[in-house]
Amino acid sequence: MLENYTSDNDVRCQLDTCKTYPVITDSYRGEVFCGGCGLVLVQNLDDTSHENRSFSSEDFMKNARTGPPMSLTMFDKGLSTVIGTNKDFSGNSLSSKTKFEFNRLRMWDQRSKSRTTSSLSKAFTLLHGMKTKLGVPDNVVENAAFIYRKAVNAKLTRGRTMASLISASLYASCRQNNTPRTLDDIAKAGNIERRILSRDLRTIIKKLGLKLNQYNITSFIVKISNNLNLSEKTKRDAFDILKRCEDAMITAGKNPVAQAAASLYIASILNGEKISQKKFSKESGVSDVTIRNRSNMIKKTLQIG
């Protein structure tokens, strides 16, 4: 019976005839076996060898033995084999005959890929472009790729564009990870209509059984105040106004972005920072009428002069 590797290397074969034979370690296969009968005593040995020190990116690439980690944002999860350039292991150019053979191999390797692989490649290229435009972290993009793969397996791609589905997956991932991005932000980055994005988002939530939590309003306060270069005191006062609104229970059922913009607008007035409602509207993606109505309600409820 094989045993998994432990820190105890003092293993011996239990047969009486093998006690005089040494125990042999095969580092290539990661096994320890008896030198007499060949019984495998330990398997799955860890590689304890040390890498050489690297002082440049070229040295690191020469010494590295593994590639990048697996990622759902790659159409093949980073596991496929890529036919390299027309050079051998020593860097010399291949002969014309060998070069022609490898060019044919590349061509048939490209043609032999399934339609699903090709569509995933295009979708994740679009996803990486949206990641750059929106500045979302890697974990959100990884989760969005996972949701999109589930949508493809559920055959939700029929009758829907690739851009709308990948955008809906990204918005759902932002909601799950509490990364403040509005539907308008996602629709603008994906170059699709907000109406289509909302429709496909409802479809994904219903078919995949996703549970999306409401955004934390404070995250929108931080985002808007940073984009408008507001002072730290204004930001803290906006947090205090929002807390009082939650205690007064006037935030239920309201747009969290509008609530954050209205709280910041009132806080900026109290601190003497003259920023128009139009700028808040442009930055938050909420109409100035909505911000004005929310501000009037907050002032009336909290009795702010």
C-alpha positions as CSV (number, residue, x, y, z in Angstrom):
1,M,0.0,0.0,0.0
2,L,1.4,3.4,-1.0
3,E,1.8,6.1,1.6
4,N,1.8,9.8,1.1
5,Y,5.0,11.7,1.8
6,T,5.6,12.9,5.4
7,S,8.6,14.6,7.1
8,D,9.7,11.2,8.3
9,N,12.2,9.8,5.8
10,D,13.3,6.8,7.9
11,V,11.2,4.2,6.0
12,R,12.1,0.6,5.5
13,C,10.6,-2.4,3.8
14,Q,8.9,-4.8,6.2
15,L,10.1,-8.0,4.5
16,D,12.9,-9.8,6.3
17,T,14.8,-10.5,3.1
18,C,14.9,-6.8,2.2
19,K,16.4,-5.5,5.5
20,T,19.9,-5.7,4.1
21,Y,19.0,-3.7,1.0
22,P,19.2,0.1,0.9
23,V,16.2,2.4,0.3
24,I,16.4,4.2,-3.0
25,T,15.0,7.7,-3.6
26,D,13.9,8.5,-7.2
27,S,13.7,12.3,-7.3
28,Y,12.5,12.3,-10.9
29,R,9.4,10.3,-10.1
30,G,9.1,11.6,-6.5
31,E,9.1,8.1,-5.0
32,V,11.1,6.1,-2.4
33,F,11.3,2.3,-3.1
34,C,13.0,-0.7,-1.7
35,G,16.3,-1.7,-3.3
36,G,15.6,-5.4,-2.9
37,C,12.0,-6.1,-4.0
38,G,11.2,-2.7,-5.7
39,L,8.2,-2.0,-3.4
40,V,7.2,1.7,-3.5
41,L,7.3,2.9,0.1
42,V,6.6,6.6,-0.2
43,Q,5.1,8.6,-3.1
44,N,4.4,12.3,-3.9
45,L,7.8,13.7,-2.6
46,D,8.0,17.4,-2.6
47,D,10.7,19.1,-4.7
48,T,13.0,20.7,-2.1
49,S,15.5,22.0,-4.5
50,H,16.2,25.8,-4.5
51,E,15.9,28.2,-7.4
52,N,18.9,30.3,-8.4
53,R,18.7,33.9,-7.4
54,S,17.4,36.3,-10.1
55,F,18.4,39.9,-10.5
56,S,16.6,40.7,-13.8
57,S,13.4,39.6,-15.6
58,E,15.5,37.6,-18.1
59,D,17.2,35.6,-15.3
60,F,13.8,35.0,-13.7
61,M,12.3,33.7,-17.0
62,K,15.3,31.4,-17.4
63,N,15.1,30.0,-13.9
64,A,11.3,29.7,-13.7
65,R,9.9,26.2,-14.1
66,T,6.2,27.0,-14.2
67,G,4.0,29.3,-16.1
68,P,1.3,31.6,-14.9
69,P,-1.4,30.2,-12.6
70,M,-4.7,28.9,-13.9
71,S,-7.2,31.6,-14.6
72,L,-10.9,31.5,-15.6
73,T,-10.3,34.7,-17.6
74,M,-8.3,32.7,-20.2
75,F,-10.4,30.7,-22.7
76,D,-8.2,27.6,-22.1
77,K,-7.6,28.5,-18.4
78,G,-3.9,28.9,-19.3
79,L,-3.4,25.1,-19.9
80,S,-3.1,24.8,-23.7
81,T,0.1,24.4,-25.5
82,V,1.3,27.2,-27.8
83,I,3.6,26.5,-30.7
84,G,6.4,29.0,-30.4
85,T,8.5,30.9,-32.9
86,N,10.6,29.3,-35.7
87,K,13.7,28.7,-33.6
88,D,15.1,25.7,-31.8
89,F,16.1,25.4,-28.2
90,S,19.5,27.0,-28.8
91,G,18.0,30.0,-30.5
92,N,19.0,29.1,-34.0
93,S,16.5,29.4,-36.9
94,L,14.8,26.3,-38.2
95,S,15.4,25.0,-41.7
96,S,12.9,26.0,-44.4
97,K,11.4,22.5,-44.5
98,T,10.9,22.3,-40.7
99,K,9.6,25.9,-40.7
100,F,7.0,25.0,-43.3
101,E,5.8,22.0,-41.2
102,F,5.5,24.1,-38.0
103,N,3.5,26.7,-40.0
104,R,1.1,24.0,-41.1
105,L,0.8,22.8,-37.5
106,R,-0.1,26.3,-36.3
107,M,-2.7,26.6,-39.0
108,W,-4.4,23.3,-38.2
109,D,-4.1,24.0,-34.4
110,Q,-6.0,27.2,-35.0
111,R,-8.6,25.6,-37.2
112,S,-9.2,22.6,-35.0
113,K,-10.4,24.8,-32.1
114,S,-14.1,24.5,-31.3
115,R,-16.6,27.4,-31.7
116,T,-17.0,27.6,-28.0
117,T,-13.3,28.2,-27.5
118,S,-13.3,30.9,-30.1
119,S,-16.3,32.7,-28.6
120,L,-14.7,32.5,-25.1
121,S,-11.5,34.0,-26.4
122,K,-13.4,37.0,-27.9
123,A,-15.6,37.4,-24.8
124,F,-12.6,37.4,-22.4
125,T,-10.7,39.9,-24.6
126,L,-13.7,42.2,-24.2
127,L,-13.8,41.5,-20.5
128,H,-10.1,42.6,-20.1
129,G,-10.8,45.7,-22.0
130,M,-13.7,46.6,-19.7
131,K,-11.5,45.9,-16.7
132,T,-9.0,48.5,-17.9
133,K,-11.7,51.1,-18.5
134,L,-13.5,50.6,-15.2
135,G,-10.4,49.9,-13.0
136,V,-12.0,46.8,-11.3
137,P,-9.7,44.4,-9.3
138,D,-8.7,41.0,-10.6
139,N,-10.9,39.0,-8.2
140,V,-14.0,40.8,-9.6
141,V,-12.9,39.9,-13.2
142,E,-12.2,36.3,-12.2
143,N,-15.7,36.0,-10.7
144,A,-17.2,37.7,-13.8
145,A,-15.5,35.0,-16.0
146,F,-16.9,32.3,-13.8
147,I,-20.5,33.7,-14.1
148,Y,-20.1,34.0,-17.9
149,R,-19.0,30.4,-18.2
150,K,-22.0,29.3,-16.2
151,A,-24.2,31.4,-18.6
152,V,-22.6,29.7,-21.6
153,N,-23.2,26.2,-20.1
154,A,-26.8,27.2,-19.4
155,K,-27.1,28.1,-23.1
156,L,-28.1,31.7,-22.4
157,T,-26.2,33.0,-25.4
158,R,-29.0,32.3,-27.8
159,G,-30.6,35.6,-28.9
160,R,-28.2,37.7,-26.8
161,T,-25.1,39.5,-27.8
162,M,-21.7,38.6,-26.3
163,A,-21.1,42.1,-25.1
164,S,-24.4,42.3,-23.2
165,L,-23.8,39.0,-21.4
166,I,-20.2,39.7,-20.5
167,S,-21.3,43.1,-19.2
168,A,-24.1,41.7,-17.2
169,S,-21.7,39.1,-15.7
170,L,-19.3,41.9,-14.8
171,Y,-22.0,43.9,-13.1
172,A,-23.2,40.9,-11.1
173,S,-19.6,40.3,-10.0
174,C,-19.3,43.9,-8.9
175,R,-22.4,43.6,-6.9
176,Q,-21.3,40.3,-5.2
177,N,-17.9,41.8,-4.3
178,N,-19.2,45.3,-3.3
179,T,-17.3,47.1,-6.0
180,P,-19.2,50.3,-6.7
181,R,-19.9,50.4,-10.4
182,T,-23.3,51.5,-11.7
183,L,-25.3,50.1,-14.7
184,D,-24.5,53.2,-16.6
185,D,-20.7,52.7,-16.0
186,I,-20.9,49.1,-17.2
187,A,-23.1,50.0,-20.2
188,K,-20.7,52.7,-21.3
189,A,-17.6,50.5,-20.9
190,G,-19.3,47.7,-22.9
191,N,-20.7,50.0,-25.5
192,I,-24.3,48.7,-25.1
193,E,-27.6,50.1,-24.2
194,R,-28.6,50.3,-20.5
195,R,-32.0,48.7,-21.3
196,I,-30.4,45.6,-22.9
197,L,-27.9,45.3,-20.0
198,S,-30.8,45.4,-17.5
199,R,-32.7,42.8,-19.4
200,D,-29.8,40.3,-19.7
201,L,-28.9,40.9,-16.0
202,R,-32.4,39.9,-14.9
203,T,-32.1,36.8,-17.1
204,I,-28.8,35.8,-15.6
205,I,-30.0,36.3,-12.0
206,K,-33.2,34.3,-12.7
207,K,-31.6,31.4,-14.6
208,L,-28.4,31.0,-12.6
209,G,-30.1,31.7,-9.2
210,L,-27.7,34.5,-8.2
211,K,-28.2,36.4,-5.0
212,L,-26.9,40.0,-5.4
213,N,-26.6,42.1,-2.3
214,Q,-27.3,45.8,-2.3
215,Y,-24.3,48.1,-2.6
216,N,-22.9,49.8,0.5
217,I,-23.7,53.5,0.0
218,T,-20.5,54.6,1.7
219,S,-18.5,53.1,-1.2
220,F,-20.2,55.5,-3.6
221,I,-19.4,58.4,-1.3
222,V,-15.7,57.5,-1.4
223,K,-15.8,57.1,-5.2
224,I,-17.6,60.4,-6.0
225,S,-15.6,62.5,-3.5
226,N,-12.3,61.2,-4.8
227,N,-13.3,62.0,-8.4
228,L,-14.4,65.5,-7.4
229,N,-11.3,66.1,-5.2
230,L,-13.4,66.9,-2.1
231,S,-11.8,67.5,1.3
232,E,-11.6,64.8,3.9
233,K,-13.9,66.8,6.2
234,T,-16.6,66.9,3.6
235,K,-16.3,63.2,3.1
236,R,-16.7,62.5,6.9
237,D,-19.6,64.9,7.1
238,A,-21.3,63.0,4.2
239,F,-20.8,59.8,6.2
240,D,-22.5,61.3,9.2
241,I,-25.4,62.6,7.1
242,L,-25.8,59.2,5.6
243,K,-25.8,57.5,9.0
244,R,-28.5,59.9,10.2
245,C,-30.6,59.2,7.1
246,E,-30.3,55.4,7.8
247,D,-31.4,56.0,11.4
248,A,-34.4,58.0,10.2
249,M,-35.2,55.2,7.7
250,I,-35.4,57.4,4.6
251,T,-32.9,55.4,2.5
252,A,-35.0,52.3,2.0
253,G,-36.0,51.8,-1.7
254,K,-33.9,54.8,-2.8
255,N,-31.1,54.8,-5.4
256,P,-27.9,54.4,-3.4
257,V,-25.9,56.5,-5.9
258,A,-28.4,59.3,-5.6
259,Q,-28.4,59.1,-1.8
260,A,-24.6,59.3,-1.8
261,A,-24.5,62.2,-4.2
262,A,-27.1,64.1,-2.2
263,S,-25.3,63.5,1.1
264,L,-22.0,64.8,-0.5
265,Y,-23.8,67.8,-2.0
266,I,-25.2,68.9,1.4
267,A,-21.8,68.2,3.1
268,S,-20.0,70.3,0.5
269,I,-22.4,73.2,1.1
270,L,-21.9,73.0,4.8
271,N,-18.1,73.1,4.4
272,G,-18.1,76.0,1.9
273,E,-17.1,74.0,-1.2
274,K,-19.1,75.4,-4.1
275,I,-19.7,72.5,-6.5
276,S,-22.9,72.6,-8.6
277,Q,-25.5,69.9,-8.7
278,K,-24.6,69.5,-12.4
279,K,-21.1,68.3,-11.6
280,F,-22.5,65.9,-9.0
281,S,-24.9,64.7,-11.6
282,K,-22.3,64.2,-14.3
283,E,-19.9,62.3,-11.9
284,S,-22.5,60.1,-10.3
285,G,-24.7,59.4,-13.4
286,V,-27.8,60.6,-11.6
287,S,-29.9,63.5,-12.9
288,D,-29.6,66.8,-11.1
289,V,-33.4,66.8,-10.5
290,T,-33.0,63.5,-8.5
291,I,-30.1,64.9,-6.5
292,R,-32.1,68.1,-5.7
293,N,-35.2,66.1,-4.6
294,R,-33.1,63.8,-2.4
295,S,-31.2,66.8,-0.9
296,N,-34.5,68.6,-0.1
297,M,-35.9,65.5,1.6
298,I,-32.7,65.0,3.7
299,K,-32.7,68.7,4.7
300,K,-36.3,68.6,5.7
301,T,-36.1,65.3,7.6
302,L,-32.8,66.0,9.4
303,Q,-33.6,69.8,9.8
304,I,-30.3,70.9,8.2
305,G,-30.2,74.6,7.5
